[in-house]
Each structure stands twice: as structure tokens, then as C-alpha cells.
């Protein structure tokens, strides 16, 4: 059984079984509930509540070889012995599933969740970054964990240029504070609060980023396997914007304009070993975010910006491309937000007209497709557009 719970990072950081997600997280979970259809193995059960999801899935099955079925949260108890695979695990989800009648054997234990929270902390990314840089001087980047406000202020005053401060535990692209010039009183108060609640703050100089990308892995019983690349876009704030839909070979070609492919392969091999050592208790999907940066030495890789121990949009895009897009085509995968109700529907109608969908033998050749239902009240939509064959 697959469940999309995008509030996971916030819930894991909070680590209370009684955590209540913000309204925005609840809305994303509602609007994109059917998203696992695109990455779960066929014949899976997708936990999704809204009735329009049934009609949406029925329409999809006429175009694609999808055989998964939807079940409501209220029906979970009928499948209590089946494995649950959420976007990510946290104490609040564990409590919710127990109350819904799911067998405790199917869930992460409290001790496993405590270890997962430790493993998900940004301190691990710092450790692996330093190990990779020690291994190869062609990598760039600098990241520090400070447990007192005095250490943070000393670091900020010792570096020229912009800096970024990060919560040790927070969502991808979230929990960041950007320091342009002097730190403000409000930002200092934020640091004190994070140090009090999470034991410290991560501090980094801001690099001149040229391209975001990630390397996706899966860990099973202590063995790490490379899954593929993720080439994505993020906003200046660090928030995720979307993924490019293309083959791993084409992504390597793009990255090779900046760095030697041999370096990418070496990095992939090194991480395969290090991730197994760093996270011996973890099993599941894992993504390592990276950047190509412009430095005094030319283009370099920052090889470990962040580690996400959960499912992620880059992996969704990777699986979607391999399963549902003709390998001669490229495109873009986007998760969009529409502030006003009705705007998503207007956007949907325009895209359907401007980019008519062409599907051949169950794979998209050209056009626009919404991956989640769009109705009057929809505010979040996952969609793809395949613009041209390469």
C-alpha cells in the first residue's frame, strides 16, 4: 500500500505522535494523493480519499498499462497485514496508521523512527561532504554544524559573501535562512530557537550554482544500489520547482559540459559504499542532492548538499520517464501551486489546448498530461509536458 504524505519532513523534525501538519501540507496531500500511481509497482494499492480520484484513475487506464487500485483510509484495516510504503515515516503517521487498524508489524517501531530522525539530520550530509572532498580535491563546498550562537556569529563574520543557515532537520528546500550582509536580530532569534529545539544550526557559504542535480539510490538490507540521476530546477529560496524528463544518458551529457563523466561515475561508486556505511539501519529510497558550481578553479561539483532518506520528486520523475515516456522524447515534470481556486482548471484547459497529448503504445510521445486530478477546488497539480523528440 502506497501513501503520499508530503508533510513527512516537518513531522519527522517535530517528532511528536500528535503533530498536526499545516493547512498547506494537508492540501498538497489531498490534491496529489493519487501521485503514487506513477511510481508504485503495478497491482499496488494507493491510499487516496477523494472520489474524483476513481474517475481519474479509470481514465488513465485507457491510455496506460496501469493496474493499481485505490483504497480509502477507512478501508486500510482490511489490509492490515500488507506492507505500507509512505513517502516517508514519522511518529504522527505511525500513530494514525495504528489507529486505522494497521498491524504494528507493518510499521516502523519507535526506536527505528528515532534512528531515522538522527539519520535524516543534515549533520550526515556534512560528514559525507567532508569525506568526499578529502577523497578528491575536484569537489567543492563547505558546511558546518554549530551548537552555540557565538560559533554561528563567528563563522558569519569570518566569511565574505552571502551565507545560508539551515535547520538540521527540515524539509528539502525548507528550514533555510539566507544571510545577505549582516545577520538581523530576527535571524539571530531564529538561530537561538533552532539551537534550543534541534541542538544546533548548519551554516554554509553560498556558492555560485550553475545546475542542480541529484543521484538516486535504494538501500536494501545494508546494500546500496544506484537507481539513476535527477536533473531539477529550484528557486532562489531553495524550493523545488520541477524535474527535467530525460534519460540518464542525456543527463550525463548535460553534466559533462561542466565536469568529466568519469568524476560522476567515481562519485556514484564512492557514495554507494559510503551510504551503506553511514546508514546501516536504513532501508528504502534515498536521494543525494548536488550542484555544479562556478568556482575559482572552474566548474566543480558540490557532491552532498542534502540527503533525503525518503521518496522524492526526482525519483518520481525518473520512474515516470522510464515507464511512460518514449525514450526519444524529453520534457518536464512540475508540481504547481495555484493560489486561487479555479486557476488550476483554467491552466489545465489552456495546456490541453496548446499541447495536445499524443500517446503511442502506452507511452507519451508529445503533449501535456496532468498526473493528478484537476477540479474547481484544486490548488496543487503534478503535471508533465513532453515538448519534442530529441
C-alpha positions, 0 to 999 in steps of 0.5 A, a space after each residue: 500500500 502506497 501513501 503520499 504524505 508530503 508533510 513527512 519532513 516537518 513531522 519527522 523534525 517535530 517528532 511528536 505522535 500528535 503533530 498536526 501538519 499545516 493547512 498547506 501540507 494537508 492540501 498538497 496531500 489531498 490534491 496529489 494523493 493519487 501521485 503514487 500511481 506513477 511510481 508504485 509497482 503495478 497491482 499496488 494499492 494507493 491510499 487516496 480519499 477523494 472520489 474524483 480520484 476513481 474517475 481519474 484513475 479509470 481514465 488513465 487506464 485507457 491510455 496506460 498499462 496501469 493496474 493499481 487500485 485505490 483504497 480509502 483510509 477507512 478501508 486500510 484495516 482490511 489490509 492490515 497485514 500488507 506492507 505500507 510504503 509512505 513517502 516517508 515515516 514519522 511518529 504522527 503517521 505511525 500513530 494514525 496508521 495504528 489507529 486505522 487498524 494497521 498491524 504494528 508489524 507493518 510499521 516502523 517501531 519507535 526506536 527505528 523512527 528515532 534512528 531515522 530522525 538522527 539519520 535524516 539530520 543534515 549533520 550526515 550530509 556534512 560528514 559525507 561532504 567532508 569525506 568526499 572532498 578529502 577523497 578528491 580535491 575536484 569537489 567543492 563546498 563547505 558546511 558546518 554544524 554549530 551548537 552555540 550562537 557565538 560559533 554561528 556569529 563567528 563563522 558569519 563574520 569570518 566569511 565574505 559573501 552571502 551565507 545560508 543557515 539551515 535547520 538540521 532537520 527540515 524539509 528539502 528546500 525548507 528550514 533555510 535562512 539566507 544571510 545577505 550582509 549582516 545577520 538581523 536580530 530576527 535571524 539571530 532569534 531564529 538561530 537561538 530557537 533552532 539551537 534550543 529545539 534541534 541542538 544546533 544550526 548548519 551554516 554554509 557559504 553560498 556558492 555560485 550554482 550553475 545546475 542542480 542535480 541529484 543521484 538516486 539510490 535504494 538501500 536494501 538490507 545494508 546494500 546500496 544500489 544506484 537507481 539513476 540521476 535527477 536533473 531539477 530546477 529550484 528557486 532562489 529560496 531553495 524550493 523545488 520547482 520541477 524535474 527535467 524528463 530525460 534519460 540518464 544518458 542525456 543527463 550525463 551529457 548535460 553534466 559533462 559540459 561542466 565536469 568529466 563523466 568519469 568524476 560522476 561515475 567515481 562519485 556514484 561508486 564512492 557514495 554507494 559504499 559510503 551510504 551503506 556505511 553511514 546508514 546501516 539501519 536504513 532501508 528504502 529510497 534515498 536521494 543525494 542532492 548536488 550542484 555544479 558550481 562556478 568556482 575559482 578553479 572552474 566548474 566543480 561539483 558540490 557532491 552532498 548538499 542534502 540527503 533525503 532518506 525518503 521518496 522524492 520528486 526526482 525519483 518520481 520523475 525518473 520512474 515516470 520517464 522510464 515507464 511512460 515516456 518514449 525514450 526519444 522524447 524529453 520534457 518536464 515534470 512540475 508540481 504547481 501551486 495555484 493560489 486561487 481556486 479555479 486557476 488550476 482548471 483554467 491552466 489545465 484547459 489552456 495546456 490541453 489546448 496548446 499541447 495536445 497529448 499524443 500517446 503511442 503504445 502506452 507511452 507519451 510521445 508529445 503533449 501535456 498530461 496532468 498526473 493528478 486530478 484537476 477540479 474547481 477546488 484544486 490548488 496543487 497539480 503534478 503535471 508533465 509536458 513532453 515538448 519534442 523528440 530529441 
